Amino acid sequence: MQLSSRNRPLLFPDAERESVLKLGLERIDASQWLVAEDLPVFAAHKQALAGNPEVCAALPGSSDLQREFADFLLQQLLTHHPDDYQQRAGRLYHRSGLDWPCPAPDLWQASQWIAEDICLLAAQQDSYQLVAASVCSPSNWCLADKIGRSVADIHAPVPGYQAILNDRVNRLFARLPPGKTLLRYNWSLQAGNALRWRDEQVNGADRQRPHWRIERQTLLRLPDSGAIVFGIRLFLHDLATLPDQQHFRAGLCRQIARLSPAQRRYKGLENNWWQSALGEN
């Protein structure tokens, strides 16, 4: 499934930024946790992947946590999005015409109601462990490699994460109170506009169509279990449509040039495949 976001990009290149290791967190209202735009696209994408073990995984013993999330999500939708969602006779209805069984018995079923991918992380000694996830649109990673691992292990491929961010993230997770929702953005340059991005599956034609891939990432704590909910909502913008907005192309080239060689490799930008599409030599 492919996505072409219609809105103005939520994130523009920061030509002065020298690292991908920046949390950039801001607090948002609970009503802003989820973004309903393009829900039918994401719903069809998720449904097409139903039964695929690569997009949904859970550790044994996580069933109660999954049900807690499903109940929490339902209340959030009915409370903060009453114009979009209604519950009637064992079904949840969306104004687009979509509907689902309700309540949901697990994370996978609950995740069908929203555009976001969801990861559930439970406290484990001095860190948090990924115990359940529904991730249909990963940004060049595989859920099977992450499930059951700690936050530090999940981010091991990120250059400098252990030295710079690991302790900060662990403290953030430990101190995040229920009722507080945090937001940050992450970016990638992607060949083509497939929601489920794996670089080894990219073809030559896709490399002629680079897209600005934005992850709108959210964090909150479930009130009963204390588990962390990590939400990921994707936006994809064709670079060909963004030549004049805030000097997008020039700013992106400067930002990439300021990254270290290790971070450029991590972002998949080291061989400059994207430069011709940006009009750069």
C-alpha positions as CSV (number, residue, x, y, z in Angstrom):
1,M,0.0,0.0,0.0
2,Q,1.2,3.5,-0.9
3,L,0.5,6.9,0.7
4,S,0.6,10.4,-0.8
5,S,0.0,12.8,2.1
6,R,-2.1,15.8,1.1
7,N,-1.2,18.1,4.0
8,R,1.7,20.5,4.3
9,P,4.7,18.6,5.8
10,L,4.6,18.6,9.6
11,L,8.4,18.8,9.7
12,F,10.9,20.7,7.5
13,P,14.6,20.1,7.3
14,D,16.7,21.8,9.9
15,A,19.8,22.9,8.0
16,E,21.7,23.6,11.3
17,R,21.1,20.2,12.8
18,E,24.2,18.0,13.0
19,S,22.8,14.8,14.5
20,V,19.8,12.4,14.4
21,L,20.2,12.1,18.2
22,K,17.7,14.8,19.3
23,L,14.5,14.0,21.2
24,G,12.8,17.2,20.5
25,L,9.8,16.4,22.7
26,E,6.8,18.6,23.2
27,R,3.7,18.1,25.3
28,I,0.3,17.9,23.5
29,D,-3.3,17.7,24.7
30,A,-4.8,14.2,24.9
31,S,-7.2,15.2,22.1
32,Q,-4.1,15.5,19.8
33,W,-2.8,12.0,20.4
34,L,-4.2,10.5,17.2
35,V,-4.5,11.9,13.6
36,A,-7.5,10.7,11.8
37,E,-6.6,11.9,8.3
38,D,-6.3,9.2,5.6
39,L,-7.7,6.5,8.0
40,P,-9.3,4.5,5.1
41,V,-5.9,4.1,3.5
42,F,-4.3,2.9,6.7
43,A,-7.2,0.6,7.5
44,A,-7.0,-1.1,4.1
45,H,-3.2,-1.4,4.5
46,K,-3.6,-3.1,7.9
47,Q,-6.4,-5.4,6.7
48,A,-4.3,-6.5,3.8
49,L,-1.6,-7.6,6.2
50,A,-3.9,-9.5,8.6
51,G,-2.3,-12.7,9.7
52,N,1.2,-11.7,8.7
53,P,3.5,-12.5,11.6
54,E,5.9,-9.8,10.5
55,V,3.5,-7.0,11.5
56,C,2.0,-8.1,14.8
57,A,3.8,-9.8,17.7
58,A,3.3,-10.2,21.4
59,L,5.1,-11.9,24.2
60,P,3.3,-14.5,26.3
61,G,1.7,-12.9,29.3
62,S,0.9,-9.6,27.6
63,S,-2.8,-10.3,27.0
64,D,-4.0,-8.2,30.0
65,L,-1.9,-5.3,28.8
66,Q,-3.2,-5.5,25.3
67,R,-6.8,-5.5,26.6
68,E,-6.0,-2.5,28.8
69,F,-4.7,-0.6,25.8
70,A,-7.8,-1.6,23.7
71,D,-10.1,-0.3,26.5
72,F,-8.0,2.9,26.9
73,L,-8.0,3.5,23.2
74,L,-11.8,3.1,22.9
75,Q,-12.4,5.6,25.6
76,Q,-10.0,8.1,24.0
77,L,-11.8,7.8,20.7
78,L,-15.3,8.2,22.1
79,T,-14.2,11.1,24.4
80,H,-12.0,13.1,22.1
81,H,-13.3,12.2,18.7
82,P,-17.1,11.9,19.1
83,D,-17.7,13.4,15.6
84,D,-15.6,10.6,14.1
85,Y,-16.4,7.5,16.2
86,Q,-19.6,6.1,17.7
87,Q,-20.2,2.8,19.5
88,R,-23.5,1.0,18.9
89,A,-24.6,-2.6,19.5
90,G,-21.1,-4.2,19.8
91,R,-19.6,-2.2,16.9
92,L,-17.4,0.8,16.6
93,Y,-18.3,3.1,13.7
94,H,-16.2,5.7,11.9
95,R,-17.7,8.5,9.9
96,S,-15.9,7.2,6.8
97,G,-18.1,4.2,6.8
98,L,-15.6,1.8,8.4
99,D,-16.7,-0.3,11.4
100,W,-15.2,-2.9,13.6
101,P,-16.2,-5.3,16.4
102,C,-16.1,-3.6,19.8
103,P,-14.6,-4.0,22.4
104,A,-11.4,-5.4,21.0
105,P,-9.8,-8.5,22.6
106,D,-6.2,-7.6,21.7
107,L,-3.8,-5.0,20.3
108,W,-4.1,-6.2,16.7
109,Q,-7.9,-5.7,16.7
110,A,-7.7,-2.4,18.5
111,S,-5.1,-1.1,16.1
112,Q,-7.5,-1.5,13.2
113,W,-9.4,1.5,14.6
114,I,-6.6,4.0,14.0
115,A,-4.0,5.0,11.5
116,E,-1.2,4.7,14.0
117,D,1.1,1.8,14.5
118,I,1.4,0.9,18.2
119,C,4.2,-0.5,20.4
120,L,3.6,-1.4,24.1
121,L,6.6,-1.3,26.4
122,A,6.5,-2.7,29.9
123,A,8.9,-1.9,32.8
124,Q,11.8,-4.3,33.1
125,Q,14.4,-3.6,35.8
126,D,15.9,-0.3,34.9
127,S,14.6,-0.2,31.3
128,Y,11.5,-1.0,29.3
129,Q,10.8,-4.1,27.1
130,L,8.8,-4.2,23.9
131,V,6.1,-6.8,24.8
132,A,3.5,-6.3,22.1
133,A,3.3,-4.4,18.8
134,S,1.2,-3.8,15.8
135,V,3.5,-2.3,13.2
136,C,2.3,-2.4,9.6
137,S,4.4,0.5,8.3
138,P,8.0,0.1,9.7
139,S,10.7,2.5,8.6
140,N,13.2,0.0,7.3
141,W,13.2,-2.3,10.3
142,C,11.7,-5.7,11.1
143,L,9.4,-6.3,14.1
144,A,10.8,-9.8,14.6
145,D,14.2,-8.3,15.4
146,K,12.7,-6.0,18.1
147,I,10.0,-7.9,20.0
148,G,11.1,-8.8,23.5
149,R,14.1,-6.5,23.5
150,S,14.9,-3.6,25.7
151,V,14.7,0.0,24.5
152,A,18.5,0.2,24.4
153,D,18.8,-3.0,22.4
154,I,16.1,-1.8,20.0
155,H,18.1,1.3,19.3
156,A,21.5,-0.4,19.1
157,P,21.8,0.3,15.4
158,V,21.5,4.1,16.0
159,P,25.0,5.6,16.0
160,G,25.7,7.2,19.4
161,Y,22.3,6.2,21.0
162,Q,23.9,4.3,23.9
163,A,26.3,7.1,24.9
164,I,24.0,10.1,24.3
165,L,20.3,9.1,24.6
166,N,20.0,5.8,26.5
167,D,20.0,7.2,30.0
168,R,17.8,10.2,29.0
169,V,15.2,7.9,27.5
170,N,15.1,5.6,30.4
171,R,14.6,8.5,32.8
172,L,11.9,9.9,30.6
173,F,10.0,6.6,30.5
174,A,10.4,6.2,34.3
175,R,9.1,9.7,35.1
176,L,6.3,10.0,32.5
177,P,3.0,10.4,34.4
178,P,-0.3,9.1,33.3
179,G,-2.3,11.8,31.6
180,K,0.7,13.4,29.9
181,T,1.1,12.9,26.1
182,L,4.4,13.7,24.4
183,L,5.1,14.3,20.7
184,R,8.2,14.2,18.6
185,Y,9.0,13.9,14.9
186,N,11.6,11.7,13.0
187,W,12.5,11.9,9.3
188,S,13.9,9.7,6.6
189,L,14.4,9.9,2.8
190,Q,12.7,7.0,1.2
191,A,12.7,5.7,-2.3
192,G,9.1,5.5,-3.4
193,N,6.1,5.9,-1.2
194,A,5.3,2.4,0.2
195,L,4.0,2.5,3.7
196,R,5.8,-0.7,4.6
197,W,9.4,0.3,3.8
198,R,12.2,-2.2,3.5
199,D,15.2,-0.8,1.7
200,E,16.2,-4.2,0.2
201,Q,12.8,-4.3,-1.6
202,V,13.2,-1.0,-3.3
203,N,13.5,-1.0,-7.1
204,G,15.3,1.3,-9.5
205,A,12.2,3.2,-10.4
206,D,11.5,4.0,-6.8
207,R,14.9,5.5,-6.4
208,Q,13.9,8.1,-9.0
209,R,11.0,9.2,-6.7
210,P,12.4,10.1,-3.3
211,H,9.9,10.9,-0.6
212,W,10.2,12.8,2.7
213,R,9.0,10.3,5.3
214,I,7.9,11.7,8.5
215,E,7.1,9.7,11.6
216,R,4.8,11.5,14.1
217,Q,5.8,9.7,17.3
218,T,3.8,9.9,20.5
219,L,4.4,8.6,24.0
220,L,2.0,8.2,26.9
221,R,1.6,5.9,29.9
222,L,-1.4,3.6,30.5
223,P,-3.0,4.4,33.9
224,D,-3.3,0.8,35.3
225,S,-0.3,-1.2,34.2
226,G,2.0,1.8,33.8
227,A,3.1,0.5,30.4
228,I,4.3,3.0,27.8
229,V,2.4,3.4,24.6
230,F,4.6,4.4,21.6
231,G,2.5,5.5,18.6
232,I,3.9,6.0,15.1
233,R,1.9,7.9,12.4
234,L,3.4,8.2,9.0
235,F,3.3,10.9,6.4
236,L,4.9,10.6,2.9
237,H,5.6,13.6,0.7
238,D,7.0,13.4,-2.9
239,L,10.0,15.7,-3.0
240,A,8.9,16.7,-6.5
241,T,6.0,18.5,-4.9
242,L,8.2,20.4,-2.3
243,P,10.7,22.5,-4.2
244,D,9.6,25.9,-3.0
245,Q,8.3,25.4,0.5
246,Q,10.7,27.0,3.0
247,H,13.6,26.3,0.6
248,F,13.0,22.6,1.3
249,R,15.5,21.1,-1.1
250,A,18.4,23.3,-0.2
251,G,17.7,22.9,3.5
252,L,17.6,19.1,3.2
253,C,20.9,19.0,1.3
254,R,22.5,21.1,4.1
255,Q,21.1,18.9,6.8
256,I,22.3,15.7,5.2
257,A,25.7,17.2,4.7
258,R,26.0,18.1,8.4
259,L,25.4,14.5,9.5
260,S,28.3,12.3,10.5
261,P,29.3,9.5,8.1
262,A,27.9,6.9,10.5
263,Q,24.6,8.7,10.8
264,R,24.4,9.1,7.0
265,R,24.9,5.3,6.7
266,Y,22.2,4.7,9.3
267,K,19.8,6.9,7.3
268,G,20.7,5.1,4.1
269,L,22.0,8.3,2.5
270,E,25.7,7.5,2.1
271,N,25.7,6.7,-1.6
272,N,23.9,10.0,-2.6
273,W,21.2,8.2,-4.5
274,W,18.8,11.1,-3.7
275,Q,20.9,13.9,-5.1
276,S,19.8,13.8,-8.7
277,A,16.2,14.1,-7.7
278,L,17.0,17.2,-5.7
279,G,18.9,18.7,-8.6
280,E,22.2,18.3,-6.7
281,N,25.5,17.1,-8.1
